[in-house]
Amino acid sequence: MLCVEELINLDPFQQLPKERLQWVCDRAQTVELSAGEVLSHEGDPACRLFILVKGKIYITRRSEGVEIPIGQHEAPSFFGEIPVLTDEPAPVTMRALTNCNLYALKGEDFRQLLHECRDFERMVFRIMQRRVRGLESFIRGREKMAALGTLAAGLAHELNNPAAALVRTLREMPSAILELQRMNLVYGQRNVEEAHTQHWLRVRDQGYDAILNNRLDPVTLSDREAILLEWLEDYGVNQAWKLAEPLAEGGVEVETLEQLMERWRNDDTELREMGLHWLSLSFEVMSMIKHGLRGSERISELVQAMKSYSYLDQGTQQEVNIHQGLEDTLRLFAHKLKCGVQVQRNYDQRLPTILAYGSELNQVWTNLIDNAIDAMDGKGLLEITTYHCDRYAHIDIIDSGSGIPPEIKTRIFEPFFTTKSVGHGSGLGLETVRRIVENRHHGTLSFESQPGRTCFTICLPLPLSNK
């Protein structure tokens, strides 16, 4: 049984008269835990205050499916007051780090004590405030790390394809160039007249232009490839299918090949078909260069987007282009969007830049866009609309998801409130958005929701010169 001497080791209980201390002792229930045993799980209904008189309790919280340690309670101490007073599920899991002796006080008894003794109530709430701030600070840090991890994973995914294409191009290029040089040498030994050589070079250069500037649409390209394949097979080219595609991409006509190959048709050396291989390989090399360049540009764009997203090497506040921030965020979410989300942009190009905390504002776009994608289960329409009115920049982020249930609309900005399962949401995403928009930028945040359409509207003040 809990005794008064054990209770008065805890500061708040020193404020209670002796008869109330004895009253607590009479109602407290004994709890004994062995090392490793769980006292309560995150998400469990919470209805008791715990008083730890011996041992250590280990505190964890799930994040992305992983148990993250966030602290511990060491005797003598009390805990559990937050969920008892907020009537929310337990925000953490508590497990015995050593063998522990505890006492549990029913929630209604604890609340009665608070109502009866003002000094006791004041001290409990001060301790509770410190604990909430500590938990909130820890989870904000975890949220930022989780967001960074999500973006890093998306960035790695997006970088992988262009990087792989660039590596493949550079790996194949040396052998292709060496083969072209060999064919040039063999051809040069025949001392062919200049006019015929120039004809080959003109066809090659025209093909380069067609490849670099995408002169042919896919349907025309497919039709031409089939025609060229038939001609190459009639000519007797070995593995004609390998030559048909690059020749088609170069825009080569059958009539052109007839003219170029007329003098070589009866040649009994490799020159009988070497020109076809030379032209095809030349076009392949140019396609490699084109795809390698495209991959390099994509890598550069992604790196620039990440740098712009984080506002590296800039001061605390910057002149921020809202559209640029939105686009940088969308690029970093490309791996999620390409699976079935259509993005519709309705940008007011006259929207001026604003003085803002750039990286924080991008946290707003990240949270809202990520929530919108989740609300649509990865498939649907994401609309982003911007306009300015009454000295404010307005940004609407709209999704075609199932909507926010009416019964929770008044709570979605509360710290720690989340509709996601344990370990998949801290309940600080929208609270962070509200804090950044309203406290840091003196703007407003509102939303409207019904099945099939949820719209979050952010209003940010414009510089006075733009009124």
VEXGU-980035 format. One line per 5 residues: number of its first residue (from 0); for each residue x, y, z of C-alpha. Coordinates in pm, 1 decimal, always signed. Example, Ala and Ser with C-alpha at 12.3 -4.5 7.8 and 13.67 -1.06 7.14 Angstrom:
2
0	+1230.0:-450.0:+780.0 | +1367.0:-106.0:+714.0 $
// end
This chain:
467
0	+0.0:+0.0:+0.0 | +117.1:+347.9:-87.1 | +220.6:+546.6:+221.1 | +217.7:+920.6:+284.1 | +597.8:+930.2:+321.0 $
5	+637.3:+807.9:-36.8 | +387.0:+1061.2:-171.7 | +548.8:+1367.4:-18.5 | +869.0:+1292.9:-210.6 | +683.6:+1439.3:-511.4 $
10	+665.0:+1818.8:-519.7 | +298.2:+1862.4:-618.9 | +174.9:+1629.2:-345.5 | +355.3:+1839.7:-84.3 | +79.0:+2095.1:-143.6 $
15	-192.3:+1859.4:-18.5 | -305.8:+1837.5:+347.1 | -231.3:+1514.0:+529.2 | -588.7:+1386.0:+515.0 | -592.9:+1419.7:+135.1 $
20	-259.2:+1241.8:+113.0 | -404.3:+955.6:+311.1 | -709.4:+966.5:+87.0 | -479.7:+914.9:-215.6 | -297.2:+629.5:-44.8 $
25	-624.9:+453.5:+31.9 | -734.6:+466.8:-333.7 | -404.4:+389.8:-506.0 | -371.6:+42.1:-656.2 | -41.2:-146.1:-649.9 $
30	+130.8:-223.1:-983.0 | +450.4:-425.9:-1009.2 | +648.1:-463.6:-1329.8 | +945.9:-678.4:-1421.8 | +1220.0:-534.2:-1642.5 $
35	+1097.1:-523.0:-2004.8 | +728.5:-546.5:-1915.5 | +496.1:-291.9:-2079.4 | +293.4:-60.3:-1854.6 | +88.3:+91.0:-2138.9 $
40	+97.4:+101.8:-2517.0 | +81.5:+410.0:-2736.2 | -279.6:+455.2:-2844.2 | -427.1:+274.9:-2541.1 | -717.1:+447.2:-2360.1 $
45	-563.7:+634.9:-2066.3 | -753.8:+662.1:-1741.3 | -495.9:+641.8:-1460.6 | -223.7:+850.9:-1301.7 | +88.3:+651.0:-1217.1 $
50	+313.4:+711.1:-916.6 | +655.9:+547.2:-950.4 | +826.3:+476.4:-616.0 | +1098.0:+236.6:-732.4 | +1270.0:+169.2:-1066.6 $
55	+1287.5:+331.1:-1412.3 | +1026.8:+352.3:-1687.3 | +1141.5:+373.9:-2051.7 | +934.2:+591.6:-2288.1 | +907.2:+535.3:-2664.6 $
60	+694.2:+657.6:-2952.5 | +641.7:+491.9:-3290.2 | +751.6:+679.9:-3599.8 | +721.9:+524.1:-3944.9 | +690.2:+182.1:-3786.2 $
65	+998.5:+220.0:-3563.9 | +1004.3:+254.9:-3183.2 | +1189.5:+577.9:-3105.9 | +1315.7:+637.8:-2748.0 | +1214.0:+978.6:-2617.7 $
70	+1305.0:+964.6:-2246.6 | +1243.8:+791.9:-1915.2 | +1085.9:+837.0:-1573.3 | +1295.5:+755.2:-1266.2 | +1157.0:+708.1:-916.8 $
75	+1025.7:+902.8:-740.3 | +800.0:+1052.0:-1009.4 | +445.6:+1059.9:-1139.0 | +318.1:+1048.8:-1498.1 | +9.7:+984.0:-1708.6 $
80	-152.7:+1315.8:-1623.7 | -158.8:+1440.8:-1984.7 | -394.4:+1178.4:-2135.6 | -603.6:+1172.1:-1816.6 | -666.4:+1545.7:-1839.5 $
85	-702.2:+1565.5:-2219.6 | -908.4:+1245.9:-2248.0 | -685.2:+1136.8:-2537.6 | -520.3:+797.4:-2598.3 | -174.8:+747.4:-2451.6 $
90	+75.4:+939.5:-2669.9 | +366.2:+709.1:-2582.5 | +452.3:+351.7:-2487.2 | +588.4:+300.8:-2135.9 | +799.2:-2.8:-2053.1 $
95	+987.4:-103.3:-1736.4 | +1360.7:-50.2:-1777.1 | +1421.5:-216.3:-1439.6 | +1195.2:-391.7:-1191.1 | +943.4:-125.4:-1087.9 $
100	+700.1:-59.2:-804.1 | +415.1:+174.8:-898.5 | +75.0:+285.1:-779.5 | -215.9:+374.3:-1005.2 | -476.3:+638.7:-917.4 $
105	-802.8:+650.5:-1111.5 | -846.6:+948.0:-1340.7 | -1159.6:+1074.0:-1164.2 | -979.2:+1069.9:-827.4 | -687.1:+1264.0:-970.8 $
110	-919.4:+1524.0:-1123.7 | -1099.4:+1560.9:-791.8 | -768.5:+1642.8:-621.3 | -697.0:+1910.4:-881.5 | -1033.0:+2075.5:-824.3 $
115	-993.5:+2076.1:-446.7 | -641.7:+2218.6:-415.1 | -539.8:+2520.4:-623.4 | -167.8:+2496.0:-535.4 | -160.1:+2127.0:-626.4 $
120	-337.4:+2202.3:-954.7 | -99.1:+2487.1:-1040.7 | +211.6:+2275.5:-985.6 | +73.4:+1977.7:-1181.4 | -8.9:+2197.5:-1477.3 $
125	+337.1:+2354.2:-1474.6 | +495.8:+2009.4:-1487.8 | +247.8:+1903.4:-1754.4 | +331.3:+2210.3:-1962.3 | +704.0:+2131.6:-1952.4 $
130	+638.8:+1772.8:-2053.6 | +411.2:+1870.2:-2343.1 | +667.9:+2118.1:-2470.2 | +942.4:+1858.4:-2446.2 | +735.3:+1597.3:-2628.5 $
135	+629.7:+1849.8:-2891.7 | +988.4:+1963.8:-2946.1 | +1106.7:+1605.0:-2982.8 | +830.6:+1512.8:-3226.7 | +885.9:+1829.5:-3432.3 $
140	+1247.1:+1723.2:-3470.8 | +1137.0:+1374.4:-3570.2 | +881.8:+1519.3:-3812.3 | +1149.7:+1728.8:-3980.6 | +1379.5:+1429.6:-4003.5 $
145	+1096.6:+1213.3:-4137.4 | +1007.0:+1478.4:-4395.8 | +1371.6:+1506.5:-4491.9 | +1390.6:+1128.1:-4519.2 | +1081.7:+1120.1:-4741.2 $
150	+1220.3:+1391.7:-4965.9 | +1564.0:+1228.9:-4973.2 | +1409.0:+896.4:-5072.9 | +1206.4:+1069.4:-5342.8 | +1509.3:+1259.9:-5462.6 $
155	+1717.7:+940.4:-5474.9 | +1439.6:+770.6:-5670.8 | +1420.6:+1058.1:-5917.7 | +1799.3:+1079.1:-5953.4 | +1835.9:+706.5:-6012.2 $
160	+1689.4:+693.9:-6364.3 | +1883.8:+984.9:-6520.3 | +2200.0:+878.6:-6338.4 | +2161.8:+520.4:-6463.8 | +2100.0:+647.6:-6817.5 $
165	+2409.9:+864.8:-6800.4 | +2625.2:+576.1:-6673.3 | +2488.9:+345.6:-6943.6 | +2561.1:+605.2:-7211.5 | +2917.1:+664.0:-7099.0 $
170	+2978.4:+289.9:-7071.5 | +2860.1:+220.7:-7427.9 | +3012.9:+528.6:-7589.7 | +3383.0:+422.8:-7612.0 | +3320.4:+100.7:-7806.3 $
175	+3079.5:+279.5:-8042.3 | +3330.9:+556.5:-8113.2 | +3611.3:+304.2:-8171.6 | +3394.2:+113.1:-8420.0 | +3308.2:+434.6:-8605.9 $
180	+3677.0:+519.2:-8629.0 | +3753.8:+172.7:-8766.5 | +3483.4:+202.3:-9033.4 | +3606.3:+551.0:-9127.2 | +3955.8:+407.1:-9175.6 $
185	+3832.5:+116.1:-9391.9 | +3621.0:+350.4:-9604.9 | +3909.3:+597.7:-9643.3 | +4135.9:+326.6:-9784.3 | +3905.8:+294.8:-10088.8 $
190	+3968.1:+653.6:-10200.9 | +3599.7:+715.5:-10275.2 | +3518.6:+1032.9:-10470.2 | +3434.3:+1342.6:-10261.4 | +3077.8:+1382.8:-10394.2 $
195	+2969.7:+1037.1:-10270.7 | +3130.6:+1095.7:-9931.8 | +2954.4:+1430.8:-9897.7 | +2621.9:+1260.9:-9974.1 | +2675.4:+1027.2:-9676.2 $
200	+2772.6:+1319.6:-9452.6 | +2464.5:+1521.1:-9552.9 | +2234.9:+1229.7:-9466.7 | +2417.1:+1184.8:-9135.7 | +2391.3:+1555.7:-9044.9 $
205	+2022.1:+1566.8:-9137.4 | +1970.2:+1264.5:-8913.9 | +2151.2:+1436.5:-8628.2 | +1916.7:+1732.3:-8662.9 | +1610.6:+1504.2:-8665.8 $
210	+1727.0:+1320.6:-8350.6 | +1826.7:+1629.4:-8151.1 | +1508.0:+1818.5:-8236.3 | +1258.5:+1528.5:-8226.0 | +1146.6:+1583.8:-8585.7 $
215	+941.8:+1262.9:-8603.5 | +630.5:+1177.2:-8403.6 | +598.6:+821.9:-8258.9 | +345.8:+703.3:-8520.7 | +556.9:+820.1:-8816.8 $
220	+865.3:+671.5:-8652.3 | +700.5:+330.7:-8609.9 | +576.5:+323.0:-8970.3 | +915.5:+424.6:-9108.0 | +1094.0:+163.4:-8895.9 $
225	+875.7:-113.1:-9043.4 | +945.0:+3.2:-9400.3 | +1320.8:+30.1:-9338.7 | +1331.6:-313.9:-9175.1 | +1173.5:-470.1:-9482.8 $
230	+1425.8:-297.7:-9713.8 | +1724.4:-395.9:-9496.9 | +1614.2:-759.7:-9489.6 | +1572.4:-759.6:-9871.3 | +1920.5:-609.4:-9902.4 $
235	+2052.6:-896.2:-9688.9 | +2175.5:-706.0:-9383.4 | +2259.0:-931.4:-9089.9 | +2043.0:-848.2:-8782.2 | +1856.5:-582.9:-8977.5 $
240	+1628.1:-509.9:-8682.4 | +1920.5:-350.1:-8496.3 | +1969.3:-94.5:-8774.7 | +1605.5:-16.2:-8851.6 | +1526.7:+178.4:-8532.4 $
245	+1824.6:+422.9:-8534.8 | +1788.3:+479.4:-8911.4 | +1419.2:+556.6:-8860.2 | +1503.6:+800.6:-8576.4 | +1742.2:+974.7:-8816.9 $
250	+1455.6:+1025.6:-9060.6 | +1620.8:+822.9:-9337.8 | +1405.0:+727.9:-9638.8 | +1431.3:+403.2:-9836.6 | +1499.1:+605.6:-10152.1 $
255	+1801.3:+764.3:-9982.7 | +1942.7:+424.2:-9891.1 | +1890.0:+305.6:-10249.7 | +2098.1:+598.5:-10377.1 | +2373.2:+556.9:-10117.4 $
260	+2406.7:+180.6:-10151.4 | +2369.6:+145.5:-10528.4 | +2745.1:+141.9:-10591.5 | +2813.5:-101.5:-10303.8 | +2543.8:-360.5:-10374.9 $
265	+2782.2:-591.4:-10568.1 | +3091.1:-523.7:-10353.7 | +3230.4:-848.8:-10211.8 | +3392.4:-683.2:-9906.1 | +3241.1:-559.2:-9580.7 $
270	+3175.3:-229.1:-9757.1 | +2868.7:-390.5:-9915.6 | +2675.7:-304.7:-9597.4 | +2927.3:-114.6:-9384.2 | +2780.3:+224.4:-9477.1 $
275	+2445.7:+116.8:-9333.1 | +2612.8:+14.1:-9008.2 | +2814.2:+338.8:-9002.8 | +2502.6:+552.9:-9050.0 | +2303.8:+354.5:-8792.6 $
280	+2585.4:+363.3:-8536.5 | +2634.6:+739.7:-8592.1 | +2268.0:+793.0:-8510.1 | +2295.7:+567.0:-8204.0 | +2589.5:+770.0:-8073.3 $
285	+2394.7:+1091.7:-8121.3 | +2096.4:+940.3:-7938.6 | +2330.2:+837.7:-7654.7 | +2458.8:+1193.8:-7632.0 | +2104.3:+1329.9:-7638.1 $
290	+1982.6:+1094.6:-7363.8 | +2297.6:+1149.6:-7158.0 | +2251.7:+1525.0:-7185.6 | +1887.2:+1493.1:-7088.9 | +1984.4:+1282.2:-6786.6 $
295	+2249.8:+1535.7:-6683.0 | +2000.8:+1821.1:-6714.9 | +1746.5:+1628.3:-6506.4 | +2005.4:+1567.4:-6234.6 | +2098.1:+1936.1:-6240.7 $
300	+1729.5:+2035.5:-6215.8 | +1671.6:+1808.9:-5916.3 | +1980.0:+1932.3:-5733.9 | +1879.3:+2292.3:-5803.7 | +1525.3:+2217.4:-5684.1 $
305	+1655.7:+2075.7:-5356.4 | +1891.3:+2370.0:-5310.2 | +1612.0:+2615.9:-5383.0 | +1372.6:+2417.7:-5161.5 | +1604.8:+2444.9:-4862.6 $
310	+1721.0:+2801.6:-4944.3 | +2084.5:+2712.1:-4887.9 | +2339.4:+2989.1:-4846.8 | +2071.9:+3254.9:-4788.9 | +1964.4:+3461.3:-4492.8 $
315	+1678.2:+3389.9:-4257.5 | +1427.7:+3583.0:-4466.0 | +1435.3:+3599.1:-4844.3 | +1246.9:+3741.1:-5137.7 | +1043.3:+3429.6:-5212.2 $
320	+877.5:+3335.6:-5540.3 | +575.5:+3134.2:-5427.9 | +540.7:+2954.0:-5761.0 | +905.0:+2848.9:-5751.8 | +861.1:+2705.3:-5403.4 $
325	+552.3:+2511.5:-5510.7 | +729.9:+2376.0:-5819.9 | +1039.1:+2275.9:-5621.7 | +816.0:+2083.9:-5381.7 | +626.2:+1914.1:-5665.5 $
330	+954.9:+1804.4:-5823.1 | +1060.0:+1641.1:-5499.4 | +724.8:+1459.2:-5483.2 | +746.4:+1342.3:-5846.1 | +788.3:+977.5:-5737.1 $
335	+448.9:+992.2:-5563.2 | +269.8:+1200.5:-5824.2 | +359.7:+984.9:-6124.2 | +168.2:+687.0:-5981.5 | -173.1:+834.8:-6058.2 $
340	-200.0:+1196.1:-5941.5 | -278.1:+1458.0:-6203.7 | -152.3:+1806.3:-6117.4 | -344.3:+2109.0:-6242.6 | -174.6:+2445.6:-6199.2 $
345	-370.0:+2770.9:-6205.0 | -98.5:+3025.4:-6133.0 | -147.5:+3402.2:-6130.0 | +171.7:+3507.1:-6309.1 | +130.7:+3862.5:-6176.3 $
350	+175.0:+3741.6:-5819.0 | +472.0:+3934.9:-5673.9 | +748.5:+3792.2:-5458.6 | +707.1:+3815.6:-5081.3 | +950.7:+3853.3:-4794.3 $
355	+929.8:+3520.4:-4612.4 | +1111.6:+3240.9:-4434.3 | +1164.1:+3037.6:-4749.0 | +1251.8:+2698.4:-4606.6 | +965.3:+2716.6:-4354.1 $
360	+718.6:+2813.1:-4624.7 | +829.4:+2508.8:-4821.6 | +743.7:+2298.2:-4514.0 | +388.7:+2429.2:-4555.6 | +372.0:+2319.0:-4920.9 $
365	+531.3:+1984.1:-4828.9 | +281.2:+1904.1:-4552.4 | -25.7:+2011.3:-4748.9 | +73.2:+1840.0:-5074.1 | +175.4:+1522.1:-4891.8 $
370	-156.5:+1520.4:-4702.2 | -345.1:+1576.5:-5028.9 | -171.5:+1280.0:-5195.2 | -248.5:+1060.7:-4892.8 | -612.9:+1176.3:-4890.5 $
375	-646.8:+1060.0:-5253.0 | -468.5:+728.8:-5187.3 | -216.7:+832.5:-5450.5 | -473.1:+870.3:-5733.0 | -679.9:+1174.5:-5823.0 $
380	-660.5:+1542.8:-5911.7 | -436.7:+1787.0:-5723.9 | -515.9:+2150.6:-5805.6 | -294.2:+2440.4:-5703.6 | -434.8:+2787.9:-5758.0 $
385	-272.2:+3121.8:-5679.2 | -408.8:+3474.8:-5699.3 | -375.1:+3802.1:-5511.1 | -648.0:+4007.7:-5353.3 | -664.9:+4273.8:-5080.6 $
390	-287.3:+4287.9:-5026.0 | -269.1:+3911.0:-4973.8 | -131.9:+3629.7:-5184.6 | -383.5:+3344.0:-5186.8 | -274.2:+2985.5:-5241.1 $
395	-536.3:+2710.5:-5271.6 | -428.9:+2346.3:-5251.9 | -719.6:+2124.5:-5353.2 | -746.3:+1747.2:-5363.6 | -1017.8:+1513.3:-5489.1 $
400	-995.4:+1281.4:-5187.6 | -1265.5:+1157.8:-4954.5 | -1274.8:+1477.7:-4749.8 | -1247.7:+1554.7:-4378.3 | -1528.3:+1408.7:-4162.8 $
405	-1745.9:+1687.0:-4011.9 | -1696.8:+1558.1:-3657.2 | -1320.0:+1626.6:-3660.0 | -1309.8:+1952.8:-3857.5 | -1273.5:+2160.3:-3541.1 $
410	-976.8:+1953.7:-3422.2 | -746.3:+1905.4:-3719.8 | -510.6:+2187.5:-3615.6 | -476.0:+2061.1:-3257.4 | -125.7:+1944.3:-3158.2 $
415	-99.3:+1562.7:-3154.0 | -443.4:+1512.3:-3309.3 | -423.5:+1270.6:-3601.7 | -655.1:+1033.7:-3786.6 | -363.3:+817.6:-3898.5 $
420	-280.3:+489.2:-3729.9 | -25.0:+469.4:-3448.4 | +327.0:+522.8:-3582.6 | +212.0:+689.0:-3906.7 | +127.7:+1038.3:-3793.1 $
425	+226.8:+1261.8:-3504.5 | -57.8:+1507.5:-3535.8 | +184.6:+1798.7:-3576.4 | +178.4:+1836.4:-3957.5 | -118.4:+2071.9:-3982.3 $
430	-32.8:+2234.8:-3649.9 | +310.7:+2312.6:-3798.3 | +144.9:+2457.3:-4109.2 | -79.6:+2677.9:-3894.9 | +210.7:+2795.2:-3679.3 $
435	+430.2:+2883.5:-3979.5 | +151.3:+3062.1:-4167.7 | -7.6:+3249.9:-3877.8 | +272.5:+3304.7:-3626.1 | +575.7:+3334.3:-3852.9 $
440	+420.2:+3504.7:-4155.5 | +114.7:+3677.6:-4002.8 | -109.2:+3513.0:-4260.3 | -425.9:+3306.6:-4236.2 | -503.8:+2940.1:-4289.8 $
445	-850.4:+2800.4:-4359.3 | -1010.7:+2503.2:-4527.3 | -1333.5:+2375.7:-4679.3 | -1402.0:+2006.3:-4719.4 | -1661.9:+1776.7:-4862.7 $
450	-1633.8:+1433.2:-5026.2 | -1441.0:+1474.3:-5352.3 | -1302.2:+1820.5:-5277.2 | -1090.2:+1950.6:-4989.4 | -937.1:+2296.7:-5025.0 $
455	-676.2:+2446.3:-4791.9 | -632.1:+2820.7:-4844.1 | -319.4:+3004.4:-4731.0 | -322.1:+3385.2:-4732.6 | +14.1:+3559.2:-4699.3 $
460	+57.1:+3938.3:-4672.8 | +214.8:+4110.2:-4972.3 | +461.9:+4399.0:-4945.3 | +284.9:+4732.7:-4903.7 | +420.6:+4853.4:-5239.1 $
465	+211.5:+4583.9:-5411.4 | -124.4:+4679.6:-5265.2 $
// end
